């Protein structure tokens, strides 16, 4: 089944809204997928697309500074946070 670009944009907006609500905390892909009730691979694809548009930032290290091997956490970029805050 193919999802239209319009629906992908709506889901991306849900992701951004959720990341704004928990800002400045960063969260794993699986937790975002659970929150918006979608498949993890689909959400990861959307997250990477949002990263290319500089709306979110990928966090590759844990709080102790150790690099994740297979996981990533995500947070809203500073520019996106400012835009949401002013909206």
Secondary structure, DSSP 8 states (H G I E B T S, - for coil): ----HHHHHHHHHHHHHHHHHHTT--EEHHHHHHHHT--HHHHHHHHHHHHHTTSEEEE-B-TTS-B-SS--EEEE-HHHHHHHHH-
